[in-house]
Amino acid sequence: MTTEIFNDNNPTKSDMELRGPDAHGQAAMLLVESLLHGLIARKVLSVAEAVEIVATAAEIKVEVAAEWGDSPATMLRSLDILGAIQTSLQRDIADK
C-alpha cells in the first residue's frame, strides 16, 4: 500500500482549482458594471464620467495593491477586469 504525503509546500492543485472562481467578487463586479450601465441609460452619468470612474478605480488599485498585500499577479488580474469594463464603456462612446 502506497501512502502519499502532501503538505503546503507541494500542492497538488492550485488554490483556484480547489476553490473555483470567487463568486462574491464576480457578483460584485457584475453588479457594479450593471449599475454603471443603468446610470448611463438613465442619464445620471455620462459615458465619459463612467469611464473616468473606472480609470480612477484602476489608479487606486495600483496605489493600494502593496498595502493590501496583493501579489503583482493579483493586481494585474484586477486591472484586467477594470480594463474590460472600461473598454465596454468606451464602446458606448464610439457608438454615439
PyRosetta script that sets phi, psi and omega in degrees:
from pyrosetta import init, pose_from_sequence

init()
pose = pose_from_sequence("MTTEIFNDNNPTKSDMELRGPDAHGQAAMLLVESLLHGLIARKVLSVAEAVEIVATAAEIKVEVAAEWGDSPATMLRSLDILGAIQTSLQRDIADK")
pose.set_psi(1, 131.0)
pose.set_omega(1, -179.3)
pose.set_phi(2, -102.5)
pose.set_psi(2, 128.7)
pose.set_omega(2, 177.7)
pose.set_phi(3, -110.4)
pose.set_psi(3, 123.0)
pose.set_omega(3, 177.2)
pose.set_phi(4, -93.4)
pose.set_psi(4, 136.3)
pose.set_omega(4, 178.3)
pose.set_phi(5, -111.3)
pose.set_psi(5, 128.1)
pose.set_omega(5, 179.1)
pose.set_phi(6, -118.7)
pose.set_psi(6, 147.3)
pose.set_omega(6, 173.8)
pose.set_phi(7, -140.6)
pose.set_psi(7, 177.3)
pose.set_omega(7, -177.4)
pose.set_phi(8, -68.7)
pose.set_psi(8, -16.5)
pose.set_omega(8, -178.7)
pose.set_phi(9, -78.5)
pose.set_psi(9, -21.4)
pose.set_omega(9, -178.6)
pose.set_phi(10, -132.7)
pose.set_psi(10, 68.6)
pose.set_omega(10, -177.9)
pose.set_phi(11, -65.6)
pose.set_psi(11, 144.4)
pose.set_omega(11, 178.7)
pose.set_phi(12, -81.6)
pose.set_psi(12, -29.1)
pose.set_omega(12, 177.9)
pose.set_phi(13, -135.5)
pose.set_psi(13, 151.1)
pose.set_omega(13, 177.7)
pose.set_phi(14, -69.0)
pose.set_psi(14, 158.9)
pose.set_omega(14, 176.9)
pose.set_phi(15, -55.4)
pose.set_psi(15, -39.5)
pose.set_omega(15, -178.8)
pose.set_phi(16, -63.9)
pose.set_psi(16, -39.9)
pose.set_omega(16, 178.7)
pose.set_phi(17, -65.0)
pose.set_psi(17, -36.9)
pose.set_omega(17, -179.0)
pose.set_phi(18, -74.5)
pose.set_psi(18, -41.1)
pose.set_omega(18, -175.6)
pose.set_phi(19, -90.8)
pose.set_psi(19, -29.7)
pose.set_omega(19, -172.2)
pose.set_phi(20, 80.8)
pose.set_psi(20, 179.4)
pose.set_omega(20, 179.5)
pose.set_phi(21, -61.8)
pose.set_psi(21, 153.9)
pose.set_omega(21, -179.7)
pose.set_phi(22, -76.1)
pose.set_psi(22, 104.6)
pose.set_omega(22, -176.9)
pose.set_phi(23, -63.3)
pose.set_psi(23, -39.4)
pose.set_omega(23, 179.9)
pose.set_phi(24, -64.7)
pose.set_psi(24, -45.0)
pose.set_omega(24, 179.4)
pose.set_phi(25, -63.4)
pose.set_psi(25, -42.5)
pose.set_omega(25, 179.1)
pose.set_phi(26, -63.1)
pose.set_psi(26, -44.3)
pose.set_omega(26, 179.6)
pose.set_phi(27, -63.6)
pose.set_psi(27, -41.7)
pose.set_omega(27, -179.6)
pose.set_phi(28, -63.6)
pose.set_psi(28, -44.4)
pose.set_omega(28, -179.5)
pose.set_phi(29, -65.9)
pose.set_psi(29, -40.0)
pose.set_omega(29, 177.6)
pose.set_phi(30, -63.1)
pose.set_psi(30, -42.3)
pose.set_omega(30, 179.1)
pose.set_phi(31, -62.7)
pose.set_psi(31, -45.6)
pose.set_omega(31, -178.9)
pose.set_phi(32, -64.3)
pose.set_psi(32, -45.8)
pose.set_omega(32, -179.7)
pose.set_phi(33, -64.1)
pose.set_psi(33, -41.2)
pose.set_omega(33, 177.8)
pose.set_phi(34, -63.3)
pose.set_psi(34, -39.7)
pose.set_omega(34, 178.1)
pose.set_phi(35, -62.5)
pose.set_psi(35, -44.8)
pose.set_omega(35, 178.1)
pose.set_phi(36, -59.9)
pose.set_psi(36, -47.5)
pose.set_omega(36, 179.7)
pose.set_phi(37, -63.2)
pose.set_psi(37, -38.0)
pose.set_omega(37, 178.1)
pose.set_phi(38, -65.2)
pose.set_psi(38, -41.2)
pose.set_omega(38, 178.4)
pose.set_phi(39, -66.4)
pose.set_psi(39, -34.8)
pose.set_omega(39, 176.4)
pose.set_phi(40, -67.4)
pose.set_psi(40, -45.9)
pose.set_omega(40, -179.2)
pose.set_phi(41, -60.9)
pose.set_psi(41, -33.2)
pose.set_omega(41, -179.8)
pose.set_phi(42, -89.6)
pose.set_psi(42, 5.0)
pose.set_omega(42, 178.1)
pose.set_phi(43, 61.7)
pose.set_psi(43, 29.0)
pose.set_omega(43, 173.7)
pose.set_phi(44, -82.0)
pose.set_psi(44, -35.4)
pose.set_omega(44, 176.5)
pose.set_phi(45, -125.2)
pose.set_psi(45, 147.2)
pose.set_omega(45, 170.2)
pose.set_phi(46, -84.8)
pose.set_psi(46, 162.2)
pose.set_omega(46, 177.4)
pose.set_phi(47, -60.7)
pose.set_psi(47, -41.8)
pose.set_omega(47, 179.6)
pose.set_phi(48, -60.7)
pose.set_psi(48, -39.4)
pose.set_omega(48, 178.0)
pose.set_phi(49, -65.4)
pose.set_psi(49, -40.1)
pose.set_omega(49, 178.5)
pose.set_phi(50, -64.9)
pose.set_psi(50, -41.5)
pose.set_omega(50, 177.2)
pose.set_phi(51, -61.4)
pose.set_psi(51, -40.9)
pose.set_omega(51, 179.0)
pose.set_phi(52, -63.9)
pose.set_psi(52, -38.6)
pose.set_omega(52, 178.3)
pose.set_phi(53, -62.3)
pose.set_psi(53, -44.5)
pose.set_omega(53, 179.9)
pose.set_phi(54, -66.7)
pose.set_psi(54, -40.4)
pose.set_omega(54, 178.4)
pose.set_phi(55, -62.5)
pose.set_psi(55, -39.6)
pose.set_omega(55, 177.5)
pose.set_phi(56, -64.6)
pose.set_psi(56, -41.4)
pose.set_omega(56, 177.5)
pose.set_phi(57, -59.8)
pose.set_psi(57, -40.2)
pose.set_omega(57, 178.5)
pose.set_phi(58, -65.2)
pose.set_psi(58, -41.8)
pose.set_omega(58, 178.3)
pose.set_phi(59, -62.1)
pose.set_psi(59, -43.1)
pose.set_omega(59, 179.7)
pose.set_phi(60, -65.6)
pose.set_psi(60, -39.9)
pose.set_omega(60, 178.4)
pose.set_phi(61, -57.1)
pose.set_psi(61, -45.1)
pose.set_omega(61, 179.4)
pose.set_phi(62, -62.0)
pose.set_psi(62, -42.0)
pose.set_omega(62, -177.8)
pose.set_phi(63, -66.6)
pose.set_psi(63, -36.7)
pose.set_omega(63, -173.4)
pose.set_phi(64, -101.2)
pose.set_psi(64, -5.9)
pose.set_omega(64, -174.7)
pose.set_phi(65, -55.0)
pose.set_psi(65, -49.1)
pose.set_omega(65, -178.6)
pose.set_phi(66, -66.1)
pose.set_psi(66, -41.2)
pose.set_omega(66, 179.3)
pose.set_phi(67, -60.7)
pose.set_psi(67, -36.7)
pose.set_omega(67, -179.7)
pose.set_phi(68, -82.5)
pose.set_psi(68, -5.2)
pose.set_omega(68, 179.0)
pose.set_phi(69, 82.3)
pose.set_psi(69, 19.7)
pose.set_omega(69, 178.9)
pose.set_phi(70, -71.3)
pose.set_psi(70, 141.2)
pose.set_omega(70, 170.7)
pose.set_phi(71, -76.1)
pose.set_psi(71, 161.2)
pose.set_omega(71, 175.8)
pose.set_phi(72, -57.0)
pose.set_psi(72, -36.5)
pose.set_omega(72, -180.0)
pose.set_phi(73, -65.4)
pose.set_psi(73, -40.6)
pose.set_omega(73, 178.8)
pose.set_phi(74, -65.2)
pose.set_psi(74, -43.3)
pose.set_omega(74, 178.6)
pose.set_phi(75, -60.6)
pose.set_psi(75, -44.2)
pose.set_omega(75, -179.5)
pose.set_phi(76, -64.9)
pose.set_psi(76, -37.3)
pose.set_omega(76, 176.7)
pose.set_phi(77, -63.0)
pose.set_psi(77, -42.6)
pose.set_omega(77, 178.0)
pose.set_phi(78, -62.0)
pose.set_psi(78, -43.6)
pose.set_omega(78, 179.7)
pose.set_phi(79, -66.2)
pose.set_psi(79, -34.1)
pose.set_omega(79, 176.2)
pose.set_phi(80, -63.1)
pose.set_psi(80, -42.3)
pose.set_omega(80, 179.2)
pose.set_phi(81, -64.4)
pose.set_psi(81, -47.3)
pose.set_omega(81, 178.1)
pose.set_phi(82, -62.9)
pose.set_psi(82, -37.5)
pose.set_omega(82, 177.8)
pose.set_phi(83, -63.4)
pose.set_psi(83, -38.2)
pose.set_omega(83, 178.2)
pose.set_phi(84, -65.5)
pose.set_psi(84, -39.9)
pose.set_omega(84, 177.4)
pose.set_phi(85, -65.9)
pose.set_psi(85, -43.0)
pose.set_omega(85, 179.5)
pose.set_phi(86, -61.9)
pose.set_psi(86, -42.7)
pose.set_omega(86, 178.0)
pose.set_phi(87, -62.6)
pose.set_psi(87, -41.9)
pose.set_omega(87, 177.5)
pose.set_phi(88, -58.8)
pose.set_psi(88, -44.0)
pose.set_omega(88, 179.8)
pose.set_phi(89, -69.4)
pose.set_psi(89, -40.0)
pose.set_omega(89, -179.2)
pose.set_phi(90, -63.5)
pose.set_psi(90, -28.9)
pose.set_omega(90, 175.6)
pose.set_phi(91, -62.8)
pose.set_psi(91, -33.8)
pose.set_omega(91, 177.8)
pose.set_phi(92, -65.4)
pose.set_psi(92, -35.0)
pose.set_omega(92, 177.1)
pose.set_phi(93, -65.6)
pose.set_psi(93, -44.1)
pose.set_omega(93, -177.6)
pose.set_phi(94, -65.7)
pose.set_psi(94, -30.2)
pose.set_omega(94, -178.2)
pose.set_phi(95, -75.4)
pose.set_psi(95, -15.0)
pose.set_omega(95, -175.6)
pose.set_phi(96, -93.7)
pose.dump_pdb("model.pdb")
